């Protein structure tokens, strides 16, 4: 596995990660450990199949058990572990769940964000905070790709939760000079994703089981697919740049391969890579989702010197390889 060059920045750095057992969180924690960081993770639920646990990372980090909405717990953790850098990933990330149960999504994504930022505001040792927003924060726009100066105008529950969290981060940066920088990424995919209603892991599992992969939409919805290893590397790079340049406080950055891909094209690519002739089950029953989304990463390239590590084809090939190896082990 290619990795970003190890830098002294992370060595022994007290780093607090929320959402550590999720798809991106597990990958990020592994990278941080590899770079020598002193990692403290907030974990609400024990998820033994998470890559954070399966990869043996639990023995190399410290765990704070609790909810991201628990302000006193967060303030205690930041203070007792003398946290320097915070990377906030914790969120309810599934659009269909947000449509079905919006209140739990607003609690996790909106309240959880202000609770963490308020704890950071009251913790003077915290020097940089990376807040994970999303391309969904932009809402629906006629002009694409999204650039960072596009209005945040989410309308559906998940999109609204990300718009709100993003604006809260900007507010804390502007009003309280909190060292917050914001990431906006597309649809993450990669090894270890056990949310089977997402198109990439769901399609791969279906093929491995000899079942037709399900497409909930009509297949023409355009998304910006972003490999999890690229996401983890981008979060770390932004933290490093924020430490070096306080002028980045309050800034948002899109991270993307800048490729427009329909859901059907992703499914067909997976089927081809897996040598499958299965025909997708196109159900066309999606509601309250944006039809066309993709991001411009020009600002990240220009201001941060960032570029992706993997193409979509490379990321999908690596992801398929992981599921071929691991699905037989109870994933």
Secondary structure, 3 states (H helix, E strand, C coil): CCCCCCCHHHCCCEEEEECCCCHHHHHHHHHHHHCCCEEEEEECCCCCCCHHHHCCHHHHCEEEECCCCCHHHHHHHHHHCCCCEEEECCCCCCHHHHHHCHHHHHHHHHHHHHHHHHHHHCCCCCCEEEEECCHHHHECCCCCCECCCCCCECCCHHHHHHHHHHHHHHHHHHHHCCCEEEEEECEEECCCCCCCCCHHHHHHHHHHCCCCCEECCCCCCEECEEEHHHHHHHHHHHHHHHHHCHHHCCCEEEECCCCCEEHHHHHHHHHHHCCCCCCCEECCCCCCCCCECCECCHHHHHHHCCCCCCCHHHHHHHHHHHHHHHHHHCC
